[in-house]
Amino acid sequence: MTARTPDITVPEVVTYDGLPGGAHSLRAKRPDVAFQRLHTFLEACVEPVRLPSWTFEIHKGGPPAPTEQLFELATGIFGGPRLKAQTHTEWNVPPGSVDDALGVLVRSDAVTTYGHSLAALTYSAPVRLIDPDTRAPYPDITPDMFGGFAVDGYGRTLGESGIRATLGNAASSLSLWLNLPADERLSSGARHLQDHLPFRLSAKHWRLWRPTRRGDSYRSNKIPSPVLDHG
């Protein structure tokens, strides 16, 4: 099947920012269940732009004995940490060690004094969304199509979606930056995403981006949820 030609004649894009300053809950206490929910979404809805980043984190503020045990396990599996911060210690996780990291999380039920996960596995990747009608990435939703326009100072650009999942031993979450075509493909594309997520996409965080009159920048305005438009 060939990709449909967009009806729009100027580059426009619809984005979903979920959630600004936070993330959606994956609604799974067990990290291995959360991982399966993440995997289901990734397999059905996205194509990675490059290899994802996996990191393992142990946070401060947990009980001493479980914390020490986690440090020993992490060092034994991943080697020395890549980062020692005031709030946590972080290791790079090779793709072949992701299952080992999940195993460590599943066996730990310790939490911090605030009740947060003591340890977590984080997935981060730039991705392209899949058109459910063609089963291929949208050919016209790329950073180049929008001149590499930077949305903020955190590296997000129009035309490139991003996924960040945190799989914790007490709770797991998913942060989304999604870019969809602003034409007749929008509604089915949004519904396809919703159908493969364990939470409801917020109706408040959809925006339509259009070029400015001079054509050297973009501005946006909020729009109703295209998921609801699909029925």
C-alpha positions in Angstrom: 0.0 0.0 0.0 1.3 3.4 -0.9 1.2 6.4 1.4 -1.5 8.9 0.8 -0.6 12.4 -0.4 -1.5 15.0 2.2 -4.1 17.6 1.4 -2.3 20.5 3.0 0.0 22.6 0.8 2.0 24.2 3.7 3.8 22.2 6.3 1.6 21.9 9.4 1.8 19.4 12.2 -0.3 18.4 15.3 1.5 17.6 18.5 0.6 16.0 21.8 2.7 16.9 24.9 1.9 14.4 27.6 2.2 15.4 30.2 3.9 18.8 30.5 6.1 18.6 33.7 5.0 15.0 34.3 4.1 11.7 32.7 1.2 9.3 32.3 1.0 6.4 34.6 1.4 3.0 32.9 -1.0 1.6 35.5 1.1 -1.3 36.6 2.8 -1.8 40.0 5.0 -4.6 38.6 7.8 -3.2 36.4 7.7 -6.3 34.1 4.0 -5.7 33.4 4.7 -2.1 32.7 7.5 -3.2 30.3 5.1 -5.3 28.4 2.7 -2.4 28.1 5.5 -0.2 26.8 6.6 -2.9 24.4 3.0 -3.3 23.0 2.9 0.4 22.3 6.3 0.6 20.7 5.7 -2.4 18.5 2.4 -1.1 17.1 2.9 2.7 17.0 6.5 3.8 16.5 9.7 3.2 14.6 12.9 4.3 16.3 15.0 7.0 14.7 18.1 5.5 16.4 18.9 3.0 19.1 17.1 3.8 22.4 18.9 4.7 25.6 18.4 2.5 28.6 19.6 3.6 32.1 19.2 2.1 35.6 18.8 4.5 38.5 19.0 4.1 42.3 17.5 7.0 44.2 18.6 8.4 47.5 16.3 8.2 50.6 15.7 4.4 50.7 16.4 2.0 53.5 20.2 1.2 53.8 20.2 -2.6 53.4 18.0 -2.8 50.2 19.9 0.2 48.8 23.3 -1.4 49.4 22.0 -4.7 47.8 20.8 -2.8 44.7 24.1 -1.1 44.4 25.9 -4.4 44.5 23.6 -5.9 41.9 23.8 -2.9 39.6 27.6 -2.7 39.7 27.9 -6.5 39.1 25.7 -6.3 36.0 26.4 -2.9 34.5 29.8 -2.1 35.9 30.6 1.4 37.2 27.9 4.1 37.2 27.8 6.8 34.6 26.6 9.4 36.9 26.6 10.1 40.7 24.2 12.9 41.4 22.8 14.4 44.6 19.5 12.6 44.2 20.4 9.4 42.5 23.1 7.2 40.9 22.8 6.1 37.3 24.2 3.3 35.1 24.1 2.8 31.3 22.2 -0.4 30.4 23.3 -2.3 27.3 20.3 -3.7 25.3 21.3 -7.2 26.2 21.1 -6.4 29.9 17.6 -4.9 29.9 16.0 -8.2 31.1 18.6 -8.4 33.9 17.7 -4.9 35.0 14.0 -5.8 35.0 14.8 -8.8 37.1 16.5 -6.7 39.7 13.4 -4.4 39.8 10.9 -7.2 40.2 12.8 -8.6 43.2 12.9 -5.3 45.0 10.0 -3.8 46.9 11.9 -1.1 48.8 10.7 2.5 48.4 12.1 5.9 49.4 10.9 7.7 52.5 8.5 9.5 50.2 7.0 6.3 48.9 8.6 6.6 45.4 10.5 3.8 43.6 13.9 3.2 45.0 15.1 1.9 41.7 14.0 2.4 38.1 14.8 1.5 34.5 14.4 4.4 32.0 13.9 4.1 28.3 14.4 7.1 26.1 14.2 7.4 22.3 13.4 9.7 19.4 10.8 7.9 17.2 8.6 8.3 14.1 5.0 7.5 14.4 3.4 4.8 12.3 0.5 5.5 9.9 -2.0 2.8 10.8 -3.2 2.7 7.2 0.1 2.1 5.6 2.0 0.5 8.5 4.9 2.8 7.7 6.1 6.1 9.3 4.5 9.2 8.0 6.8 10.3 5.2 6.1 14.0 5.6 6.5 14.2 9.4 10.3 14.7 9.8 12.4 17.5 11.4 13.6 18.5 7.9 10.0 19.2 6.8 9.7 21.8 9.5 13.2 23.3 9.2 14.4 21.7 12.4 12.2 24.1 14.4 13.0 23.8 18.1 9.9 23.8 20.3 11.8 24.4 23.5 15.3 24.3 25.0 15.1 20.6 25.8 15.9 19.3 22.3 12.4 18.8 21.1 11.7 19.7 17.5 8.7 19.7 15.2 8.5 16.5 13.1 10.3 14.2 15.6 8.4 12.4 18.3 10.0 11.2 21.5 9.2 8.6 24.1 10.5 8.4 27.7 9.4 5.6 30.0 10.3 5.1 33.6 9.8 1.6 34.9 10.0 1.7 38.7 9.8 -1.0 41.3 6.8 0.9 42.9 5.3 2.7 39.9 5.9 3.3 36.2 5.1 6.1 33.8 5.3 7.2 30.2 6.1 10.7 28.8 5.1 11.4 25.2 6.0 14.0 22.6 4.0 13.0 19.5 3.9 14.6 16.0 1.0 13.8 13.7 -0.1 15.0 10.3 -2.5 17.9 10.3 -4.8 16.5 7.6 -7.3 13.7 7.1 -4.9 11.2 8.6 -4.9 12.9 12.0 -8.0 11.3 13.6 -7.1 7.7 12.6 -3.5 8.2 13.7 -4.6 9.6 17.1 -7.0 6.7 17.6 -4.4 4.2 16.7 -2.1 5.6 19.5 -5.0 5.6 22.0 -5.9 2.0 21.2 -2.4 0.8 22.2 -2.0 2.8 25.4 -3.1 1.8 28.9 -4.2 5.3 29.8 -6.4 8.0 28.2 -4.6 10.7 26.2 -5.5 14.1 27.7 -7.9 16.3 25.7 -6.0 19.4 26.8 -2.6 18.9 25.4 -3.1 18.9 21.6 -1.7 21.7 19.5 -1.7 22.7 15.8 1.5 24.2 14.6 1.4 26.5 11.5 4.1 28.6 9.8 4.2 32.3 10.6 3.3 34.7 7.9 7.0 35.3 7.1 7.5 31.5 7.0 10.6 31.5 9.1 9.1 30.2 12.3 6.0 28.4 13.7 3.3 29.3 16.2 0.7 27.0 17.7 -2.8 27.0 19.2 -4.7 24.4 21.2 -7.1 22.2 19.4 -9.8 19.7 20.5 -8.6 16.1 20.9 -8.5 14.3 17.5 -9.1 11.0 19.4 -12.7 12.2 20.2 -13.2 13.3 16.5 -12.8 9.6 15.5 -15.7 8.6 17.7 
